[in-house]
Amino acid sequence: MKQTLPRSRSERAARPMASAPVADHFARVRAQTMALASPLSEADCQVQSMPDASPTKWHLAHVTWFFETFVLERFETGFRPFHPAFRVLFNSYYLGVGEQHPRSQRGLVTRPGLAEIRSYRAAVDERMATLLSASPRGPRRKEIETLVELGLQHEHQHQELILTDLKHLLGCNPLAPVYRPAWPLAAVAPVPHGWCDFDGGLVHIGHEGDGFAFDNETPRHLVHLRPYALGNRLVTHGEWLDFVEAGGYTDPRWWLSAGWEWVRQQRIEAPLYWRRRGQTGAGAGDIPGNGPRAHRGWASFTLHGEVPVDPHTPVVHVSLYEADAYARWQAAESGESVRLPTEAEWEHAAQEREAQAIAEGNFVESEALHPMPLARARPGPPMQLFGDAWEWTTSSYQAYPGFRPWAGAVSEYNGKFMVNQYVLRGGSCATPREHMRASYRNFFPAETRWQFSGVRLAKDL
């Protein structure tokens, strides 16, 4: 596997841990994963709430399988698997490695139990530490470190999935159980929505630099952008309430054909996890300063329990269909050419203050585990570009011109999913900060909404 192209100055500033010793970085990331799972019972870690989500226990095992299969099996002297059956049981989609247990049946695998998975992680961690300490500098060591870095970036992705999959699982429980008791929000004054203008022109997008990037972020290339504007912040729950109360989910004028069929078939009337007040659950109580009409009869399930919808926080858990319908409705309301941004527009805007914007973003390290309201407005580039919510774009997830997937089994990591999916940008409140950069491309089908997916508006100038 090869990773090329030097990393930009802004990315170096945004990702200081990249220079830490590989063994220390490995230990830190592995510990972070276990910390996310530490509040959970064995039952919490076992259940699978839908085919798209996986049990926490499976995530803990799969990221360990990655290091065992792609690093230890190849480089460890006298390699022996921890358990031969794990090669199939915890393979996700790597056909080049062999068979996989069906994704939809991961929650049925009650054995091995959580204790054995913890032992599996500990054993692989110990063997990885030995391998890293024993490997002298040279081409072999560089190849090991390259694969370890990929494995750690892969584990960052599964750290986020542990939280989003767990939220879906707990959200299915009518008791609205709490993952983290402390509610992070305090009352703030709303920041008005405005526009940040960009001249467009011939611009570069895609990763540059010698730091890590996934193959789907390369090669860096030129695109032409017409003059455009991006919203100065993310769309809020309060603004989405206006769309709901205006009949947005019942008016086919705003919806793509496939989106309208999805709304009708699934009987969608609001973002995922929204519930009529008093309908279900017992959660974190009223949000101070919201006022009796702030939530307008709606509550939302969060990792802190069920709470009234806060009007000033970015809306999340909406599909591309919903995001697009909201933009069309806003275009009609405002009389402007409002729409969703393209991924090239988003990345062009994000490059200007990349390091500072990442440092300011609400990522998993902030421990909010929920989108946060803006405390104050500031002039200049768009706010909330990183963290809080993944931002839907209208760009299909496809290869950049000149794209070449990685070699070997890891060639399956990204390229084979380049069909029927759309790109999201910016990371969320469940994303590790060091995992993010302006060139990062997330992708999901248009109906997906169990991720922390939100909306930033764009318009033509």
Sine and cosine of phi, psi and omega as CSV:
sin_phi,cos_phi,sin_psi,cos_psi,sin_omega,cos_omega
0.00,0.00,0.64,-0.77,-0.03,-1.00
-0.83,-0.56,0.67,-0.74,0.17,-0.99
-0.79,-0.61,0.81,-0.59,-0.11,-0.99
-0.79,-0.62,-0.06,-1.00,0.04,-1.00
0.98,0.22,0.83,-0.56,-0.07,-1.00
-0.94,0.33,0.45,-0.89,-0.06,-1.00
-1.00,0.08,0.55,-0.83,-0.06,-1.00
-0.96,0.27,0.32,-0.95,0.03,-1.00
-0.87,0.50,-0.64,0.77,-0.03,-1.00
-0.91,0.42,-0.59,0.81,0.01,-1.00
-0.94,0.34,-0.59,0.81,0.05,-1.00
-0.86,0.51,-0.65,0.76,0.00,-1.00
-0.94,0.35,-0.56,0.83,-0.08,-1.00
-0.98,0.20,-0.37,0.93,-0.12,-0.99
-0.81,-0.58,0.92,0.39,-0.11,-0.99
-0.91,0.42,-0.41,0.91,-0.06,-1.00
-0.95,0.32,-0.17,0.98,-0.04,-1.00
-0.88,0.47,-0.41,0.91,-0.02,-1.00
-1.00,0.01,-0.10,1.00,0.01,-1.00
-0.92,0.39,0.46,-0.89,0.07,-1.00
-0.82,0.57,0.62,-0.78,-0.09,-1.00
-0.86,0.51,-0.67,0.74,-0.02,-1.00
-0.89,0.46,-0.64,0.76,0.03,-1.00
-0.92,0.39,-0.68,0.74,0.03,-1.00
-0.88,0.48,-0.69,0.73,0.04,-1.00
-0.85,0.53,-0.77,0.64,-0.04,-1.00
-0.89,0.45,-0.63,0.78,-0.03,-1.00
-0.92,0.40,-0.73,0.69,-0.02,-1.00
-0.91,0.41,-0.66,0.75,0.01,-1.00
-0.90,0.44,-0.61,0.79,0.04,-1.00
-0.93,0.37,-0.60,0.80,0.03,-1.00
-0.87,0.49,-0.63,0.77,0.01,-1.00
-0.89,0.45,-0.71,0.70,0.00,-1.00
-0.91,0.41,-0.53,0.85,0.03,-1.00
-0.91,0.42,-0.60,0.80,0.04,-1.00
-0.90,0.44,-0.56,0.83,-0.04,-1.00
-1.00,0.06,-0.21,0.98,-0.16,-0.99
-0.88,0.47,-0.53,0.85,0.01,-1.00
-0.97,0.23,-0.05,1.00,-0.19,-0.98
-0.99,-0.10,0.55,-0.84,0.13,-0.99
-0.99,0.15,0.17,-0.99,0.05,-1.00
-0.89,0.45,-0.60,0.80,0.04,-1.00
-0.90,0.43,-0.66,0.75,0.05,-1.00
-0.85,0.53,-0.61,0.79,-0.08,-1.00
-0.99,0.16,-0.18,0.98,-0.14,-0.99
-0.99,-0.10,-0.59,0.81,-0.25,-0.97
-0.99,0.16,0.60,-0.80,0.07,-1.00
-0.92,-0.40,0.88,-0.48,-0.14,-0.99
-1.00,0.08,-0.34,0.94,0.03,-1.00
-0.27,-0.96,0.30,-0.95,-0.04,-1.00
-0.87,0.49,-0.51,0.86,-0.03,-1.00
-0.97,0.25,-0.31,0.95,0.00,-1.00
-0.97,-0.24,0.40,-0.92,0.02,-1.00
-0.83,-0.56,0.47,-0.88,0.06,-1.00
-0.90,0.44,0.51,-0.86,0.05,-1.00
-0.83,0.55,-0.64,0.77,0.00,-1.00
-0.86,0.51,-0.64,0.76,0.02,-1.00
-0.91,0.41,-0.68,0.74,0.04,-1.00
-0.85,0.52,-0.71,0.70,0.00,-1.00
-0.86,0.51,-0.62,0.78,-0.02,-1.00
-0.98,0.20,-0.64,0.77,-0.09,-1.00
-0.90,0.43,-0.70,0.72,-0.01,-1.00
-0.92,0.40,-0.46,0.89,0.08,-1.00
-0.96,0.28,-0.67,0.75,0.09,-1.00
-0.82,0.57,-0.61,0.79,-0.02,-1.00
-0.86,0.51,-0.74,0.67,0.01,-1.00
-0.93,0.36,-0.64,0.77,0.01,-1.00
-0.90,0.44,-0.67,0.74,-0.12,-0.99
-0.98,0.18,-0.70,0.71,-0.12,-0.99
-1.00,-0.05,-0.31,0.95,-0.01,-1.00
-0.91,-0.42,-0.88,0.48,-0.09,-1.00
-0.89,0.45,-0.71,0.70,-0.03,-1.00
-0.85,0.52,-0.50,0.86,-0.06,-1.00
-1.00,0.00,-0.56,0.83,-0.19,-0.98
-0.89,-0.45,-0.27,0.96,-0.05,-1.00
-0.99,0.17,0.77,-0.64,0.06,-1.00
-0.93,0.37,0.76,-0.65,0.00,-1.00
0.92,0.39,0.53,0.85,-0.05,-1.00
-0.79,0.61,0.71,-0.71,0.17,-0.98
-0.67,-0.74,0.72,-0.69,-0.01,-1.00
-0.91,0.40,0.50,-0.86,0.07,-1.00
-0.86,0.51,-0.69,0.72,0.08,-1.00
-0.48,-0.87,0.84,-0.54,-0.08,-1.00
-0.83,0.55,-0.54,0.84,-0.05,-1.00
-0.94,0.33,-0.36,0.93,-0.07,-1.00
-0.92,0.40,-0.40,0.92,-0.02,-1.00
-0.87,0.50,-0.60,0.80,0.06,-1.00
-1.00,0.02,-0.68,0.73,-0.14,-0.99
-0.87,0.48,-0.59,0.81,-0.10,-0.99
-0.90,-0.43,0.26,0.97,0.19,-0.98
-0.97,0.24,0.72,-0.70,-0.03,-1.00
-1.00,0.03,-0.93,0.37,-0.07,-1.00
-0.57,-0.82,0.31,0.95,-0.07,-1.00
-1.00,0.08,1.00,-0.06,-0.04,-1.00
-0.92,0.40,-0.48,0.87,0.02,-1.00
-0.93,0.38,-0.34,0.94,0.02,-1.00
-1.00,0.05,-0.55,0.83,-0.02,-1.00
0.56,-0.83,-0.38,-0.92,-0.07,-1.00
-0.96,0.26,0.31,-0.95,0.05,-1.00
-0.76,-0.66,0.52,-0.86,0.17,-0.98
-0.95,0.31,0.63,-0.77,-0.05,-1.00
-0.83,0.56,0.72,-0.69,-0.06,-1.00
-0.85,0.53,-0.66,0.75,-0.08,-1.00
-0.94,0.33,-0.16,0.99,-0.05,-1.00
-0.93,-0.36,0.25,0.97,-0.01,-1.00
-0.89,0.45,-0.55,0.84,0.00,-1.00
-0.95,0.30,-0.20,0.98,0.01,-1.00
-1.00,0.07,-0.16,0.99,-0.05,-1.00
-1.00,0.08,1.00,0.09,-0.02,-1.00
-0.98,0.22,-0.39,0.92,0.07,-1.00
-0.80,-0.59,0.73,-0.68,0.16,0.99
-0.93,0.38,0.49,-0.87,0.03,-1.00
-0.98,0.18,0.06,-1.00,-0.05,-1.00
-0.88,0.47,-0.60,0.80,0.00,-1.00
-0.88,0.47,-0.65,0.76,0.01,-1.00
-0.94,0.34,-0.56,0.83,0.06,-1.00
-0.91,0.41,-0.63,0.78,0.08,-1.00
-0.88,0.47,-0.65,0.76,0.04,-1.00
-0.91,0.42,-0.62,0.79,0.05,-1.00
-0.87,0.50,-0.74,0.67,0.02,-1.00
-0.87,0.49,-0.72,0.70,-0.04,-1.00
-0.89,0.46,-0.66,0.76,-0.01,-1.00
-0.92,0.40,-0.70,0.71,0.00,-1.00
-0.92,0.39,-0.63,0.78,0.05,-1.00
-0.86,0.50,-0.68,0.73,0.00,-1.00
-0.90,0.43,-0.67,0.74,0.00,-1.00
-0.94,0.35,-0.59,0.81,0.06,-1.00
-0.91,0.42,-0.66,0.75,0.03,-1.00
-0.88,0.47,-0.65,0.76,0.04,-1.00
-0.90,0.43,-0.70,0.71,-0.01,-1.00
-0.88,0.48,-0.71,0.71,-0.04,-1.00
-0.92,0.38,-0.57,0.82,0.00,-1.00
-0.97,0.24,-0.42,0.91,-0.08,-1.00
-1.00,-0.07,-0.19,0.98,-0.09,-1.00
-1.00,0.04,0.90,-0.44,0.01,-1.00
-0.95,0.31,0.30,-0.95,0.04,-1.00
-0.89,0.46,0.59,-0.81,-0.01,-1.00
0.50,-0.87,-0.08,-1.00,-0.03,-1.00
-0.85,0.53,-0.62,0.78,0.00,-1.00
-0.90,0.43,-0.71,0.70,0.02,-1.00
-0.88,0.48,-0.66,0.75,0.01,-1.00
-0.89,0.45,-0.63,0.78,0.02,-1.00
-0.92,0.40,-0.65,0.76,0.05,-1.00
-0.87,0.48,-0.74,0.67,-0.04,-1.00
-0.90,0.43,-0.57,0.82,0.05,-1.00
-0.90,0.45,-0.69,0.72,0.03,-1.00
-0.94,0.35,-0.60,0.80,0.04,-1.00
-0.89,0.45,-0.69,0.72,0.03,-1.00
-0.87,0.49,-0.67,0.74,0.08,-1.00
-0.87,0.49,-0.69,0.72,0.01,-1.00
-0.88,0.47,-0.59,0.80,0.02,-1.00
-0.95,0.31,-0.64,0.77,0.10,-1.00
-0.89,0.45,-0.63,0.78,0.08,-1.00
-0.88,0.48,-0.66,0.75,0.01,-1.00
-0.92,0.39,-0.60,0.80,0.10,-1.00
-0.83,0.56,-0.68,0.73,0.02,-1.00
-0.88,0.48,-0.65,0.76,-0.01,-1.00
-0.97,0.24,-0.41,0.91,0.15,-0.99
-0.87,0.49,-0.69,0.72,0.05,-1.00
-0.91,0.42,-0.66,0.75,0.00,-1.00
-0.91,0.41,-0.55,0.83,0.08,-1.00
-0.83,0.56,-0.70,0.71,-0.03,-1.00
-0.95,0.31,-0.69,0.72,-0.04,-1.00
-0.95,0.32,-0.61,0.79,0.04,-1.00
-0.93,0.36,-0.63,0.78,0.05,-1.00
-0.91,0.42,-0.65,0.76,0.02,-1.00
-0.87,0.49,-0.66,0.75,0.04,-1.00
-0.89,0.45,-0.67,0.75,0.02,-1.00
-0.88,0.47,-0.78,0.63,-0.02,-1.00
-0.92,0.40,-0.50,0.86,0.03,-1.00
-0.93,0.37,-0.31,0.95,0.07,-1.00
-0.99,0.17,-0.19,0.98,-0.05,-1.00
-1.00,0.02,0.84,-0.54,-0.03,-1.00
-0.90,0.44,-0.25,0.97,0.04,-1.00
-0.99,0.13,-0.08,1.00,0.01,-1.00
0.77,0.64,0.86,0.50,-0.07,-1.00
-0.91,0.42,0.42,-0.91,-0.09,-1.00
-0.98,-0.19,0.77,-0.64,0.13,-0.99
-1.00,0.08,-0.71,0.71,0.02,-1.00
-0.75,-0.66,0.88,-0.47,-0.16,-0.99
-0.92,0.39,-0.63,0.78,-0.15,-0.99
-0.93,0.37,0.80,-0.60,0.03,-1.00
-1.00,0.04,0.83,-0.55,-0.18,-0.98
-0.99,0.11,-0.18,0.98,-0.18,-0.98
-1.00,-0.01,0.55,-0.84,0.19,-0.98
-0.77,-0.64,0.35,-0.94,-0.04,-1.00
-0.91,0.41,0.70,-0.71,0.06,-1.00
-0.69,-0.72,0.34,-0.94,0.10,-1.00
-0.98,0.19,0.59,-0.81,-0.01,-1.00
-0.93,0.38,0.56,-0.83,0.12,-0.99
-0.99,-0.14,0.86,-0.51,-0.05,-1.00
-0.87,0.49,0.55,-0.83,0.09,-1.00
-0.97,0.25,0.69,-0.72,0.05,-1.00
-0.59,-0.81,-0.19,-0.98,-0.09,-1.00
-0.79,-0.62,0.59,-0.81,0.12,-0.99
-0.91,-0.42,0.86,-0.50,-0.12,-0.99
-1.00,-0.01,0.57,-0.82,0.05,-1.00
-0.72,-0.69,0.66,-0.75,-0.06,-1.00
-0.95,0.31,-0.42,0.91,-0.08,-1.00
0.97,0.23,-0.58,-0.82,-0.05,-1.00
0.98,-0.18,-0.32,-0.95,-0.01,-1.00
-1.00,0.03,0.91,-0.41,-0.11,-0.99
-0.76,-0.65,0.41,-0.91,0.07,-1.00
-1.00,-0.03,0.66,-0.75,0.23,-0.97
-0.71,-0.71,0.27,-0.96,-0.07,-1.00
0.97,-0.25,0.33,-0.94,-0.09,-1.00
-0.95,0.30,0.63,-0.78,0.19,-0.98
-0.72,-0.69,0.47,-0.88,0.03,-1.00
0.87,-0.50,0.10,-1.00,-0.03,-1.00
-0.98,-0.19,0.07,1.00,0.06,-1.00
-0.99,0.12,0.02,-1.00,-0.08,-1.00
-0.93,0.37,0.62,-0.79,0.23,-0.97
-0.45,-0.89,0.51,-0.86,0.11,-0.99
-0.96,0.29,0.40,-0.92,-0.05,-1.00
-0.88,0.48,-0.48,0.88,-0.04,-1.00
-0.95,0.30,-0.13,0.99,0.05,-1.00
-1.00,0.01,-0.01,1.00,-0.09,-1.00
-0.82,-0.57,0.30,-0.95,-0.07,1.00
-0.99,0.13,0.34,-0.94,0.12,-0.99
-0.91,0.42,0.66,-0.75,-0.12,-0.99
-0.44,-0.90,0.20,-0.98,-0.03,-1.00
-1.00,-0.05,0.64,-0.77,0.15,-0.99
-0.72,-0.70,0.45,-0.89,0.05,-1.00
-0.97,-0.24,0.79,-0.61,0.01,-1.00
-0.90,-0.44,0.74,-0.68,0.18,-0.98
-0.96,0.29,0.39,-0.92,0.06,-1.00
-0.81,0.59,0.68,-0.74,-0.10,-1.00
-0.50,-0.87,0.19,-0.98,0.09,-1.00
-0.73,-0.68,0.56,-0.83,0.13,-0.99
-0.91,-0.41,0.53,-0.85,0.11,-0.99
-0.85,0.52,0.60,-0.80,-0.04,-1.00
-0.95,0.32,-0.22,0.98,0.03,-1.00
-0.42,-0.91,0.08,-1.00,0.05,-1.00
-0.96,0.27,0.43,-0.90,0.10,-0.99
-0.92,0.38,0.66,-0.75,-0.10,-1.00
-0.99,-0.15,0.23,-0.97,0.09,-1.00
-0.86,0.50,-0.62,0.79,0.00,-1.00
-0.90,0.44,-0.67,0.74,0.04,-1.00
-0.92,0.40,-0.57,0.82,0.04,-1.00
-0.94,0.35,-0.55,0.83,0.10,-1.00
-0.86,0.51,-0.61,0.79,0.06,-1.00
-0.87,0.50,-0.68,0.74,0.02,-1.00
-0.89,0.45,-0.68,0.73,0.02,-1.00
-0.89,0.45,-0.74,0.68,-0.07,-1.00
-0.95,0.33,-0.37,0.93,0.06,-1.00
-0.99,0.13,0.09,1.00,0.01,-1.00
0.99,0.14,0.43,0.90,-0.06,-1.00
-0.85,0.53,-0.54,0.84,-0.02,-1.00
-1.00,0.06,-0.05,1.00,-0.01,-1.00
-0.88,-0.47,0.08,1.00,-0.06,-1.00
-0.91,-0.42,0.94,-0.34,-0.07,-1.00
-0.92,0.39,-0.20,0.98,-0.01,-1.00
-0.86,0.52,-0.49,0.87,-0.14,-0.99
-1.00,-0.05,-0.09,1.00,-0.23,-0.97
-0.94,-0.35,0.64,-0.77,0.26,-0.97
-0.87,0.50,0.44,-0.90,-0.06,-1.00
-0.83,0.55,-0.74,0.67,0.00,-1.00
-0.91,0.42,-0.57,0.82,0.02,-1.00
-0.92,0.40,-0.65,0.76,0.01,-1.00
-0.91,0.42,-0.65,0.76,0.06,-1.00
-0.89,0.45,-0.64,0.77,0.03,-1.00
-0.89,0.45,-0.71,0.70,0.02,-1.00
-0.86,0.51,-0.71,0.71,-0.03,-1.00
-0.93,0.38,-0.73,0.69,-0.06,-1.00
-0.92,0.39,-0.63,0.78,-0.04,-1.00
-1.00,-0.01,-0.09,1.00,-0.01,-1.00
0.83,0.56,0.75,0.66,-0.01,-1.00
-0.98,0.18,0.73,-0.68,0.04,-1.00
-0.74,-0.67,-0.03,1.00,-0.02,-1.00
-0.17,-0.98,0.16,-0.99,0.06,-1.00
-0.85,0.52,0.39,-0.92,0.06,-1.00
-0.84,0.55,0.63,-0.77,0.02,-1.00
0.99,0.17,-0.07,1.00,0.12,-0.99
-0.97,0.22,0.64,-0.77,0.00,-1.00
-0.64,-0.76,0.54,-0.84,0.10,-0.99
-0.90,0.44,0.68,-0.73,-0.03,-1.00
-0.84,0.54,0.72,-0.70,-0.01,-1.00
0.99,0.10,-0.02,1.00,-0.06,-1.00
-0.97,0.25,-0.74,0.67,-0.04,-1.00
-0.51,-0.86,0.25,-0.97,0.33,-0.95
0.99,0.17,0.26,-0.97,0.10,-0.99
-0.61,-0.79,0.88,-0.47,-0.16,-0.99
-0.75,-0.66,-0.64,-0.77,-0.18,-0.98
-0.99,0.17,-0.01,1.00,0.06,-1.00
1.00,0.08,-0.17,-0.98,-0.06,-1.00
-0.95,0.30,0.51,-0.86,0.05,-1.00
-1.00,0.05,0.84,-0.55,-0.04,-1.00
-0.83,0.56,0.70,-0.71,0.10,-0.99
0.99,0.12,0.01,1.00,-0.03,-1.00
-0.95,0.30,-0.56,0.83,-0.05,-1.00
1.00,0.09,0.36,-0.93,-0.12,-0.99
-0.92,0.39,-0.37,0.93,-0.05,-1.00
-0.95,-0.30,0.03,1.00,-0.14,-0.99
-0.88,0.48,-0.70,0.72,-0.05,-1.00
-1.00,0.03,-0.23,0.97,0.09,-1.00
0.79,0.61,0.68,0.73,0.11,-0.99
1.00,0.02,0.10,1.00,-0.04,-1.00
-0.89,-0.45,0.61,-0.79,0.18,-0.98
-0.87,-0.48,0.25,-0.97,0.02,-1.00
-0.69,-0.73,0.67,-0.74,0.09,-1.00
-0.99,0.16,0.74,-0.68,0.02,-1.00
-0.76,-0.65,0.09,-1.00,0.09,-1.00
-0.94,0.33,-0.09,1.00,0.10,-1.00
-0.97,-0.23,0.20,0.98,-0.05,-1.00
0.98,-0.22,-0.18,-0.98,0.00,-1.00
-1.00,0.00,0.76,-0.65,-0.06,-1.00
-0.69,-0.73,0.38,-0.92,0.14,-0.99
-0.87,0.48,0.57,-0.82,0.05,-1.00
-0.88,0.48,0.82,-0.57,0.04,-1.00
-1.00,0.02,0.84,-0.54,-0.14,-0.99
-0.94,0.33,-0.30,0.95,-0.12,-0.99
-0.98,-0.18,-0.07,1.00,0.02,-1.00
-1.00,0.02,0.49,-0.87,0.02,-1.00
-0.88,0.48,0.69,-0.72,0.05,-1.00
-0.94,0.35,0.61,-0.79,0.01,-1.00
-0.66,-0.75,0.14,-0.99,0.01,-1.00
0.90,0.44,0.69,0.72,0.14,-0.99
-0.90,-0.44,0.52,-0.86,0.02,-1.00
-0.99,0.12,0.17,-0.99,0.13,-0.99
-0.88,0.48,-0.61,0.79,0.03,-1.00
-0.85,0.53,-0.72,0.70,0.00,-1.00
-0.92,0.39,-0.68,0.73,0.00,-1.00
-0.87,0.50,-0.69,0.73,-0.01,-1.00
-0.92,0.40,-0.66,0.76,0.02,-1.00
-0.89,0.45,-0.66,0.75,0.03,-1.00
-0.88,0.47,-0.68,0.73,0.00,-1.00
-0.89,0.46,-0.66,0.75,0.03,-1.00
-0.90,0.43,-0.64,0.76,0.04,-1.00
-0.90,0.44,-0.67,0.74,0.03,-1.00
-0.90,0.43,-0.58,0.82,0.04,-1.00
-0.88,0.47,-0.67,0.74,0.02,-1.00
-0.93,0.37,-0.62,0.79,-0.01,-1.00
-0.92,0.38,-0.63,0.78,-0.11,-0.99
-1.00,-0.08,-0.34,0.94,-0.09,-1.00
0.96,0.26,0.24,0.97,0.01,-1.00
-0.94,-0.34,0.21,-0.98,-0.05,-1.00
-0.99,0.11,0.84,0.54,-0.05,-1.00
-0.96,0.26,0.63,-0.77,-0.04,-1.00
-0.33,-0.94,-0.05,-1.00,0.16,-0.99
-1.00,0.05,0.45,-0.89,0.02,-1.00
-0.97,0.23,0.31,-0.95,0.23,-0.97
-1.00,0.06,0.30,-0.96,0.01,-1.00
-0.93,0.37,-0.50,0.87,0.03,-1.00
-0.92,0.39,-0.65,0.76,0.06,-1.00
-0.88,0.47,-0.72,0.70,-0.02,-1.00
-0.87,0.50,-0.75,0.66,-0.05,-1.00
-0.91,0.41,-0.64,0.77,0.05,-1.00
-0.85,0.53,-0.70,0.71,0.01,-1.00
-0.92,0.39,-0.59,0.81,-0.09,-1.00
-0.97,0.25,-0.36,0.93,-0.05,-1.00
-0.92,0.38,-0.43,0.90,-0.15,-0.99
-0.90,0.44,-0.66,0.75,-0.04,-1.00
-0.79,-0.62,0.65,0.76,-0.17,-0.99
-0.81,0.59,-0.82,0.58,-0.08,-1.00
-0.87,0.48,-0.74,0.68,-0.03,-1.00
-0.92,0.38,-0.66,0.75,-0.02,-1.00
-0.91,0.42,-0.62,0.79,0.06,-1.00
-0.91,0.40,-0.68,0.73,0.01,-1.00
-0.88,0.48,-0.55,0.84,-0.02,-1.00
-1.00,0.09,-0.23,0.97,-0.17,-0.99
-0.93,0.36,0.45,-0.89,0.06,-1.00
-1.00,0.03,1.00,-0.05,0.01,-1.00
-0.96,-0.29,-0.07,-1.00,-0.07,-1.00
-0.88,0.48,-0.48,0.88,-0.01,-1.00
-0.90,0.44,-0.41,0.91,0.03,-1.00
-0.95,0.32,-0.28,0.96,0.04,-1.00
0.91,0.41,0.22,0.98,0.09,-1.00
-0.95,0.32,-0.64,0.77,-0.03,-1.00
0.82,0.57,0.52,0.86,-0.01,-1.00
-0.31,-0.95,0.57,-0.82,0.07,-1.00
-0.87,0.50,0.59,-0.81,-0.07,-1.00
-0.93,-0.38,0.54,-0.84,0.05,-1.00
-0.96,0.27,0.42,-0.91,0.10,-0.99
-0.96,0.27,0.77,-0.64,0.02,-1.00
-0.96,0.28,-0.54,0.84,-0.01,-1.00
-0.34,-0.94,0.40,-0.91,0.07,-1.00
-0.99,0.13,0.40,-0.92,0.14,-0.99
-0.60,-0.80,0.50,-0.87,0.04,-1.00
-0.97,0.25,0.26,-0.97,0.08,-1.00
0.96,-0.27,-0.51,-0.86,-0.10,-0.99
-0.90,0.44,0.24,-0.97,0.00,-1.00
-0.85,0.53,0.54,-0.84,0.05,-1.00
-1.00,-0.08,0.30,-0.95,0.05,-1.00
0.86,0.51,0.50,0.86,0.02,-1.00
-0.93,0.36,-0.47,0.88,-0.01,-1.00
-0.84,-0.54,0.67,-0.74,-0.02,-1.00
1.00,0.10,-0.05,-1.00,-0.04,-1.00
0.92,0.39,-0.93,0.37,-0.09,-1.00
-0.54,-0.84,0.68,-0.73,0.20,-0.98
-0.89,0.45,0.68,-0.73,-0.11,-0.99
-0.96,-0.28,0.87,-0.49,0.04,-1.00
-0.90,0.44,0.62,-0.79,0.18,-0.98
-0.85,-0.53,0.22,-0.98,0.04,-1.00
-1.00,0.05,0.11,0.99,-0.09,-1.00
-1.00,0.07,0.80,-0.59,0.12,-0.99
-0.91,0.40,0.60,-0.80,0.05,-1.00
-0.97,0.23,0.96,-0.28,-0.02,-1.00
-0.57,-0.82,0.14,-0.99,-0.06,-1.00
-0.95,0.31,0.62,-0.79,0.19,-0.98
-0.95,0.32,0.42,-0.91,0.05,-1.00
-0.84,0.55,0.80,-0.60,-0.01,-1.00
1.00,0.09,0.16,0.99,-0.01,-1.00
-0.85,0.53,0.69,-0.73,0.11,-0.99
-0.74,-0.68,0.87,-0.49,0.02,-1.00
-0.93,0.36,0.34,-0.94,0.08,-1.00
-0.87,0.50,0.35,-0.94,0.02,-1.00
-1.00,0.09,0.34,-0.94,0.09,-1.00
0.98,0.20,-0.31,-0.95,-0.07,-1.00
-0.89,0.46,-0.54,0.84,-0.02,-1.00
-0.95,0.30,-0.06,1.00,0.12,-0.99
-0.88,0.48,-0.34,0.94,0.00,-1.00
-0.99,0.16,-0.06,1.00,-0.16,-0.99
-0.87,0.50,-0.71,0.70,-0.12,-0.99
-0.79,-0.61,-0.69,0.73,-0.22,-0.97
-0.87,0.50,-0.60,0.80,-0.11,-0.99
-0.96,0.26,-0.09,1.00,0.03,-1.00
-0.99,-0.14,0.16,0.99,-0.09,-1.00
-0.99,0.14,0.89,0.46,0.07,-1.00
-0.32,-0.95,0.68,-0.74,0.10,-0.99
0.85,0.52,0.55,0.83,0.05,-1.00
-0.68,-0.73,0.34,-0.94,0.01,-1.00
-0.84,-0.55,0.42,-0.91,-0.12,-0.99
-1.00,0.00,0.68,-0.74,0.16,-0.99
-0.88,-0.47,0.48,-0.88,-0.08,-1.00
-0.75,-0.66,0.46,-0.89,0.29,-0.96
0.98,-0.22,-0.28,0.96,-0.02,-1.00
0.99,0.16,0.09,-1.00,-0.07,-1.00
-0.63,-0.78,-0.04,-1.00,0.04,-1.00
-0.93,0.37,-0.13,0.99,0.05,-1.00
-0.95,-0.31,0.03,1.00,-0.04,-1.00
-1.00,-0.02,0.70,-0.71,0.13,-0.99
-0.90,0.43,0.69,-0.72,-0.08,-1.00
-0.86,0.52,-0.71,0.71,-0.09,-1.00
-0.94,0.33,-0.15,0.99,0.02,-1.00
-0.99,0.14,-0.22,0.98,-0.21,-0.98
-0.98,-0.20,0.50,-0.87,0.10,-1.00
-0.34,-0.94,0.24,-0.97,-0.08,-1.00
-0.91,0.41,-0.48,0.88,-0.06,-1.00
-1.00,0.06,-0.07,1.00,-0.11,-0.99
-0.91,0.41,0.74,-0.67,-0.02,-1.00
-0.89,-0.46,0.94,-0.34,0.17,-0.99
-1.00,-0.06,0.32,-0.95,-0.06,-1.00
-0.41,-0.91,0.65,-0.76,0.04,-1.00
-0.46,-0.89,0.36,-0.93,0.13,-0.99
-0.89,0.45,0.34,-0.94,-0.15,-0.99
-0.90,0.44,-0.45,0.90,-0.06,-1.00
-1.00,0.03,-0.06,1.00,-0.09,-1.00
-0.93,0.35,0.69,-0.72,0.07,-1.00
-0.47,-0.88,0.19,0.98,0.06,-1.00
-0.99,0.14,-0.21,0.98,0.17,-0.99
-0.98,0.20,0.24,-0.97,0.06,-1.00
-0.98,0.19,0.94,0.34,-0.07,-1.00
-0.98,-0.19,0.75,-0.66,-0.06,-1.00
-0.73,-0.68,-0.34,-0.94,-0.19,-0.98
-0.65,-0.76,0.73,-0.68,0.27,-0.96
-0.84,-0.55,0.73,-0.68,-0.02,-1.00
-1.00,0.09,0.39,-0.92,0.11,-0.99
-0.70,-0.72,0.22,-0.98,0.14,-0.99
-0.39,-0.92,0.35,-0.94,0.07,-1.00
-0.99,0.16,0.51,-0.86,0.07,-1.00
-0.94,-0.35,0.00,0.00,0.00,0.00
